[in-house]
């Protein structure tokens, strides 16, 4: 029986990790914690940057929409004026040709 108890005590020591391994594990956990904290800070900064950039994009999109409306209005007005001038010119030609035929 003494042999079995001794074997049990010896095998019990085998499953206990060494102090060196425990220290390495604790250091690894602290390194991971530090890494997670750093990543959280970087994430917050990146989210802030994304928010700022999104505001800039929205502002530029608004400016582009205003510019697009201005150009569309200008093109429409130009087309309308050209149409009016063409109609006026046609009426003049018709009146002139009617006078020449008389």
Secondary structure, DSSP 8 states (H G I E B T S, - for coil): -HHHHHHHHHHHHHHS--HHHHHHHHHHHHHHHHHHHHHHHHHHHHHHHHHHHHHHHHHHHHHHHHHHHHHHHHHHHHHHHHHHHHHHHHHHHHHHHHHHH-
